[in-house]
Amino acid sequence: MLKLIKYLRPFTVPLLFNIAFMFGMAIAELSLPTLLADMINNGMMLGDTGYVLRKGGHMLAVALMSSSCSIIGSFLSARVALGFGRDLRRYVFTRVSSYSLDEFDKIGTASLITRTTNDITQIQMTFVMMFRFVIYSPIMCVGGIIMARSVDTGLSKILLVIIPIMLLFIAFMAKFIIPLFTVMQKNVDKLNLVLRENLMGIRVIRAFNRQQYEKERFDTANKNLTDVAIRVNKIMACMQPIIMVFMNATTLLIIWFGGLRIAQNNIQIGDMMAFLQYAMQIMFSIIMVTVMFVMIPRAEASAVRVNEVLDLEESIRDTGTTIASETAGSVEFRDVTYRYSGAEQPALKSISFTAKPGEITAIIGGTGAGKSTLINLIPRFYDTESGQVLVDGVDVREQPVESVREKLGFVAQTAVLFSGTVEDNIRYGKDDATPDEIRHAAEISQADSFISEMENGYDSEVSQGGTNLSGGQKQRISIARALIRKPEIYIFDDSFSALDFKTDAKLRAALMEEIGAATQIIVAQRIGTIMGADKIIVLNEGEIVGIGTHKELLAACEVYSEIARSQLSEEELASG
């Protein structure tokens, strides 16, 4: 929690005002029992109605001042805490946005969502309470003890016995609660993970009739969270009655011994009433501290998780300052090896090739050969373990990340669309794109035909994740989004897999005419998509086992010829 205090600096002024108002409220509350004692001893006991009215007026004014300070302090506490939560969410989101894919893999998407929402909300709620009571409660507790001692030293011995026992009890309970809150947050993570997988994989779940299995998996995660929450609430439920026992026992002891001291003329009735009120103020402040102790462990567990996000070292640092003088769009791999975090074997081993402008460089290989991993190194989604990836003759690690990515038109293996209109999704590649440019990009990607048939054309809404579009339609919109940038390098990561052969052929012909002068890197599973490529790179278990044209590889590369025989007929092989 202390590591997050630095994010409160923008709220220093309202926090100081909040402290001042909480201090004023505490002083006003502490003065009321003394005024009451004076009114009883010198007014009520003597039958002086005028004195009672005057002191009552003073007490009313002090109470109004206390209420005003409380209202303003509560407003400032809420405003600061909500502003802090807003800023912390922004810092976490900005930090996450700078992560490489390695960091995403380490923490997990579901956990990042929980930390950005649920965890920060827990911290925010705790801070509201802290700003409200962290000044008020200590002043009330310490001030109440001082004032009670000034009223009667003998009765103060009761507090010296009760208060340490209460504090030990609170510490004992906190020892059990803190670990449970940590477990609870982890169970929230697990529940979110299961829920996210169910929502995203609903088609697969239904296709394989696994609804019952997924229901049981969700019920298990839900039950684990519920069981921990019940254990925490049982402990908290035990605290309240025990604290009430402490308070009632203190009241009885004060009245019992206070009555004896009144009978002995050691104190007056008003003094005993004031002492009783001070004792209740002390006990109430301890209860508020108890509430804080209940909330702080959970907020502490959340703060640890948020700090993990903020403190996680980036594996990719954007420290490059070299701007490539060339602007042709060449891509070169020099003896590149890459290993995923925690993996025993490299995903790529000693990869070397060059993709030149005006050429189509295709990459093919079996599942797990490292095709997507290879192209993910170009935009620095990952960094190489050894070797170099060069764009326009300069290592991508020596260039600003933004500079490298501005040269790329990247179409991911899984087409990702955002909620909004079709036009918004295509314009995502270029903010200032004109309607004509958008339509032209859609025509090249073979998307214009189905977009025009939609009810609102380019203004048609795309649901979250593009669930109201087919796989092929999403791929074509994703391709249009890359085309509208007019980059120097196009990367297509198996981006034609959902297209029929006719659309695929028309799209490749249109691409050749439109972007023939640019560097094209195509990852494909289908031989038919890449047969006309200038250079085909064959990967097998992370290594290059063949480079050449379709004809050359058919004759010289066994892995490629096996793939070709599995996809093409004898006539197509002979003509190839």
N, C-alpha and C positions, 0 to 999 in steps of 0.2 A: 504493500500500500504506500509505503514511504517513497518508493521509486516513482510513483505517479504524481506526487505532490508538485513536481516541477511543471506539470501541465495546468496548475492553478495560477501561474504567474499573471496571465491576462486579467485575472479576477481579484487582484490584490486589493484594489480600492473598495469594491463592495464587500470583500471579506473583512477588511478593517472596520467598515461601518457595522457589519453584522456582529463582530466581536464587541464593539462599543454598545450596541443595543442589547446584546445578551448580558453584558456586564451590568448595564443599567437595570435590566429586568431582575437580575439576581440581587442587586443591592436593594431594590424596592421590595422584593419578596422578603429579604432578611430583616428589613426594618418594620414590617407589619406586626410580628409577634411582640416586639418591644413596645410599639404603640398600643397594642391590645393590653399588655400588662399594665402600662401606665393608666389606660382608661379604666381598667378594673380596680386597680389599687387606689387611685386618687379620685375616681369618679363614682363608679358603681358602689364601691364599699362605703363611700362617704355620702352617697345619695346626692351628689352634685350633678344634676341633669345638664347644666350648661357645659361643664367640663366634658361630660360624655359626648355631647353633640359636637363640641369643638374637636376632640380627638377622633370622633367618628368621621368628621369631615376631612381631617388629615389622612385618615386611613383610606377613605374613598378616593382622594386625590392620588395617593401613592398607588392604590390598586389600578386606577385608570392609567397612570404612567407605566405601570408594569404591563398592562394589557397592550398598550400602544407599542411598547418596545417588543413585546412578544409577536405582535402582528407584523411589524416591520422586519424583525429578525427572521421570522418564518418566510416572508416573501423573499428576502435577500438570500436565505439559505437555499430555497428552491431554485431561485434564478441562477445562482452560482453553480449548484450541482447539475442542473440541466444543461447549462452552458459547458460545463466541464465534460459531461457525457457526450454532448454533440462534438466537441473538439477531439475528444479521445477516439470516438468512432472514426472521425476524419483521419486522425493520425494512423490508426490501425489500418484503415482502408488504403491510405497512401502507401504505407509500409508494405502491405500485402501486394499492392499493384507493382511494387518494385522487385518482388521476388522472382527468382528463376523457377523453372518447373521443379527443380530439385527441392526447393523449400516447400512448394505445394505438396510434393510427394511425402515429405517428412511429417507435416502436420495433418494434412487431409482437408479436403474442402468442407466436409460436414463440421469438423472441429473449428475451422476458421469462421464459419457462419455463426456457430454458437458463441465463440469468443467475441465476435463483433457485436452481437445482439444481447444474448442472455447474460453473459459475464459482465459486460459494461453496464447493463441495467442494474445488476446486483451492486456493483461498485457505486453507481450513481445514487441508488436508494440509501446506501450506507452513508454516503457523504452528506445527503440531506439531513440525516439524523445527527451526524457528527457536527455539522455546522450549526445545527440547532441546539445541541446539548453539550458539545465538547468543552465549551467555555462555561455555560450555565451550570452544569452539574458539579464540576469541581469547586466552583465558587460557592455554590449552595452547600456542598458537603463540608468544605473547610470552614467557610464562614459560619455555617450552622453550628459546627463544633466549637468555634471560638465564642460565638454569642451564647450558646448553651452553657459553656464553662463560666462565662461572665455572669450569667444569671444565678447559677448554683454549682459550686464545685463538687459537692457531695453527689448530686444526681448524675453528674458527668461520668462518674465511674461506671454507671450502667452502660453508657455508650462505648466506653473503652473496652468492655467485654463483648458486647453484641457486634460491633462493627468489624473487628478482626475475624470473628467467626463467619460472618456473612461473606467477607472477601475471600476467605479460604474455601467456602462452599462454592462461590462463583468460579474460582480458579479450578477447583476439582471438576465441576461440570464442563467447563470449557475444554479441559483435557480430553473429554470424550467427544465433544461436539466438533472440534476442528477437523479431525481426520474424516469424520462422517461427511462433512460438507465437501471435502476434496473428492471423496468417492461419489457423492451426489452429482457433482459437475461432470465427472467422467461418464456417469450413467446417462446424463443428459446428452452428452456427445454421442454415446452409443445409440440412444433412441433416435436422435436426429439422423444418424448414419443409416439406420435401418429404414426409417421413414423416407429418406431421400432415395435410397436404392429402390424401394417399392414404387414410389411415384415415377421415377425415371424408367424403371424396367417393367412397367405394368403390362406392356404387350407380351414380353417374354414370359412373365409370370402366368398370364392367362393362357398363352399358347401351350405351355407345359403343364397346365392345371396344378400350379404350385401355390394356389391361393391359401390353402390350409397350412402349408409349410411356412409361408411368409407370415400368416396370421400368428402362428405359434412363435415364430422368431420375434415378431413385434411384441407379443404378449410377454415373452421372456424379458426383453429389454425394458418394457413398461413395468413389469413386476419388480425387477431389480431396483429401478428408480423409486418405485412406490415403497418398497420395503425399507430402503435407506431413509426416505423422507419420513416414514412412520417412526423409525427408530429415533430420528432427530426430534420429531414432535413429541414423542414420549418423554424424552429427556427434558425438553422445554416445558412440557405440561407438568412435570414434577417440580420444576423450579418455582412456578408461581405460588402454589400453596405453601411451599416451604418458606418462601420469602414472606408471605402473609403471616405465617406463624411467628417469624422473627419480629415483624411489625407489631402484631398484637401482643406478643410477649413483652416487647419494649414498652408499649402503652401501659400494660398492666403493672409492670415494675415501676414505671415513673409515677403512676397514680398511687400505688401502694406506698412506696418510699416517700413520695412527695407529700402524701397525706400525713405520714408520720412526722415529717419535718415541719409541716404547717402546724400540727398539734404542739410541736416543741417550740413554735414561734421562730424557727430558723429562716423560713421564707414565707412570702404572702401567696394568696391564691392566684393573683395575677401572674406572679413569677412562675408558678408551677404550670399555668396554662401556656405561658410563653415558652417554657422549657419543653413542654409537650409538643408544641408546634414546631419548635426547632428540631426536635427529635424526628418528627414526621418529615420535615424537609430533608433532613440528612438521609433518612431511610428512602424517601422518594428519589433523591438524587442517586442513591445506590441502585435502586430499581432501574433507573434510566441507564446507569452504567451497565447493569445486567443485560438490558435490551441491546445495548451497543455490543456487549460481549457475545450475544447471540448472533447479531448481524455481521460483526467484523470477521469471524472465522470464515463464513461463506464468501464475504467480499474479499478476504485475503486469498482464499483458494482461487477466486475469479481473477484477482489482481496478478497472481503468479502466472496464470494462463495467458493473460493479456500481455504481461511483461515478456513472456516467452516469444510472443509474436513480435513485439517491438525490439527485443534484444537479439533476435536470431540473426546471426551473421549471414550476409548475402554471399552466396558462392560466386555470383557474377557482379562485379563492381563496374559501374559506368565511369571509368577514369580515363578513357581514351580521348585524345585531343587531336590526333592526326586525321586530317581530311584528305581522302584519296584525290590525287590530281586528275587521274583518269576518270572518265564518266561513261565508259563503254558498257560496263556491267559484267565483267568477267568474274568467274568464281573458280577458286583453286583450292584443292585439298592437298596438303603436303604431309604425308606420313602420319595421318591423324589416328589417334587411339582414344576411345572414350569408354568409361566404365560408369554405370549407374551407382549411386551411393549405396554402399553395403553389398554390392554384387561381387561374386568371386571372380567371374570371367568378364572380360571386356565385351561390350556390345558391338564395338567396332575395333578393328585391328589393322593398323598400317594402311589406311585408306589414302590413296593418291590418285587424283585425276584433275582435269581442267574442263570447265564448261565455258564455252566462248560465245560471244554475241553472234546472233544470226544462226546459231545451231540449236538443235533440240538434243538435249542430253537426257536419256531415259535411264531409270534405275528399276531393276526388277530382281526378284528373288523370292524364296519361299517365306512363309510366315515366320516371323522372328529373326529374319536375316539381318535386320538393322536398317531397313530402308527409311522409315520415318525418323529414326534416331539420327541418321546421317543428315537429312535436310533440316532437322531442328537445330543443328549446330550453326547453320548459316545466319539466321536472325538472332543468334546467341540466346536461344531458349535454354541451352546448356553450353558449358565451356569444355573444350577438349582436355583430356588428361595429358596428352602429349601431341606434338605436331601443331600445324597451323591451318586455319581456314582463312583464306584471303579473298576479299572482295575488291575488285579494281586494283589488285596488287598490294593491298595493305591488310595486315592481320586485323580481323574484326575486333580483337581485344584492344587494339591500339586506336580504333575509331570510336567516336561517340555512338552509343547504341542507336539513338534516334537517327543519326546519319546513315547507318547501315540499313535500318528498317525502312527508311524513306525510299530506298532503291528497290524494295521488294514488293511484289504483288503475290501474297501468300494465300493459297487456298488449302485449308486444312483437310485432313482425311475425313473427319466428321464435320459436315456442314453446320456451322453455328450461325443462327439468325437471332435477332433481338426483337423484342416487342416494339411495335410501331408499324409504319406502313412499308410497303415494298420499296417505295422510293427512298425512305429513310435508310433501309438496309443497304441499298446500292450506294447511296450517297455517303455511307459510313467510310468508304474508301477515299472520298474526296469531298470535303465540307462544302466547297464552293462550286460543285458540279452543277451545270445547267440542266434543265429538263431534256434538252436535245442530247447532251452527253450521256445522261442516264439511259435514255431510250436506245442510243447507239450501242452502249455497252451491253444492254439487254438483248439487242438484236444479234450481236456477235456471239453471246453466250447461249443463244437459242431460247432465251427466256421471254422475249417479247410476245411470242404467240400465246402462251398460256396466261401471261399477265394481262394482256388485252381482253381476254375472255373472262377475267374476274369481274365481279360486280362493279367495283370502283376502280378498276385498272391499277395504275401505279399508286393510287391512294388507298388501296385495299389494305386492311389491317392484317399484320402477321402476328399470330399468337406467340406467347412465350415459348422459345425454342423452335418456333416454326412448325408446331404440331398440326396446323391446318394445311400444310403443304406436303406433297410427297417427297421422297428422298431425292429423286431426280430434279424436281423443281427447286429444292433447297440448294442442291449442288450448282445449278445454273445461276441462281441469284448470287451465290458465293463467288462464282467465277466472274460475274458482272461486276461485283464489288472490287475484285482485284484488277479487272481490265480498266475501270474508270480512273485508276491512279496513273495509268500510262507509265509504269515503272521500267527500270532497265532490266530487271531480273524477274521472271515469273517462276513460281514454284507451285506445282500442282501435285499434291500428295494424294494419289489415288482418287482424284477428283472427278473421274468419269465413270466410276464403278456402277452408279445407279442409272446410267443412261442406256437407252437401247442402242443397237448398232447403227441405226439410221441417224439418230440424233448425234451420236458420238462422231460419226463420219462428217456430218455437216458442221459440227462444232470445231473439229480439228482443221477442216478446210478453211473456215472463217478465221480461226486463230492464226493460221499460217499467213493469211493475207493481211491480217491486222497487226500482228506482233512478230512477224517473221524476222525483223532486224534485232529483236531483243534476245536476251539469253533465256532459254526455256529449260527448266529442269522438271521432268515428269516422273513421278513414282507411279507405277501401274502394276496391276495383277494380270491384266489381259495383254497377251502378246499382240493382238490386233490393234491395240491402241498405240503401240510404240514401234511397230514394224518399220515405219518410215523415218525413225529417228536417225540423226547423223551419228550418234554415239550411244550405245547401250552398255550400261554397267551392270554386271551380274554379281549379286551379293549372295554369299552362302555362309551362314554362321558368323556374320560380322566381317567377313573378308571378301575382297574382290577376287572372283575366280575367272572373270572374263571381261574384256572391253573390246567393243567393235561394233560393226553394223549387224543387222539381222542375218544376212547371208554368212558373214564371217563367223558369227557365233554359232550358227547352226552346224557349221563344219568343224569348229575348233573347241567349243565349250559344251561339255557333257551336261552340266546343270541346266544350261539354257535350252539345249536340244530336248531334254526331258520335259521341261516346262512347255516347250513348243509342241511336242508330240501329244501332250495331255490336253492341249487346247485346240490344235489345228488338225484338219483332215490331211490325208496323204496328198491330195491334189494341191491344197494350200501350201503344204511343205515343199512340194516339188516346184510350185510356181515361185515360192519365196526364194 
